[in-house]
Amino acid sequence: MRNIVIVDAVSTGYNYVEDIWRRGYNPVVLEPQGGSEDLLELRRSSYSLFNREPDMISEADSYEETLEEVRKFDPMLVIAGSEGGVPLATHLADDLGLPGNAWANIDKMIKKDAMHQALDDAGIRSIRGRKVKSAEEAMEFCHELGLDCAVVKPLRGAGSAGLYLCDNLDEVEAAVRELLTQDSFFGAANTEVLVQERIVGPEYIVNTVSCNGVHRVTSVLTYKKIRTAEGGFIYNTMETVVRLEPGHSAMIEYALKVADAVGVRYGMIHGEYMLDKNGPVLI
C-alpha cells in the first residue's frame, strides 16, 4: 500500500487521514516540533478525532534526519495538513522530487512581508509595509509615509492571532512593543513584525486549489471582525458568497494572479482580501 505523509494533520487537516484510507492509501502523520500552547492543544484535540490510528512519526532534531525517516516510507506524496505544516511539507516534497511547490518560494508563500514584495515584483497591487525590529522603526515608517493609523501583525501567523488594527500612532507603538514580547502562533519568538498601511473596505476570503499551476476557486466568503478588549481583532461572522456582485469577479481574477506571484503550483490558498475604491488587494 502506497504511503502519503501528512505534515501536521490538525484542525480540518485531520480529515486527510480517513480520506487517504478510503482512497486505498496509507496515511502517515508527521508531527512537527514545537508550537504555541494553543497549537499543541489543537494537535491533541485533532488526534483524538482520528477514527483509527495512522502511522505516526515525529520531526527529528535535524532536517536531514527527518528527510531520511520520511524517505523510508517511500511516499507518493508529502502534503501539509495545516498552515503550520507548509514549510516542512514543502521542503520534503521538493527534496524527494514529489509534486509540490518549490522550496525556493517558501518565504513568499508564508511570510507576509515577502508575500507583498512578491506581489509588487509581479506588478499587481500590494500593501505598503515595512518589517521592523522596534517601535522606533515603526514610527519612522509611519512618519515617512504620512500614516496616522496602521496595521501591525506577525510576519507569519494564523487566523487573526497577533493582528492589531491601530487607529492612531500611539496604538501602533503599543502594538509593536507588545508583539515583540510574544511568540507567534507557531511557537517562534517575534523578533520582527510587519507594519502596513491600513486598507478600509469589506473583507473577503477566496479559497483556491491548484494542481500543476492551474488554479480553481472553491469558495468565496465574506466576514467581519470585532475588536477585543486587548486591541486585537477576532472573527465575528462569516457568510458564503453565493452570487457574484460588482467587484467580486475582479477580486477572483486578482486572487488567481496572487497564486502565481507567490509561486503556488500545488495545494490550497486561504486568501484574505479587501475591496476598496482602488479594487481588490491581499491583506
Secondary structure, 3 states (H helix, E strand, C coil): CCEEEEECCCHHHHHHHHHHHHCCCEEEEEECCCCCHHHHHHHHHHHCCCCCCCEEEECCCCHHHHHHHHHCCCCCEEEECCHHHHHHHHHHHHHCCCCCCCHHHHHHHHCHHHHHHHHHHCCCCCCCEEEECCHHHHHHHHHHHCCCCEEEEECCCCCCCCCEEECCHHHHHHHHHHHCCCECCCCCECCCEEEECCCCCCEEEEEEEEECCEEEEEEEEEEEEEECCCCEEEEEEEEECCCCCCCHHHHHHHHHHHHHHCCCCCEEEEEEEEEECCEEEEC
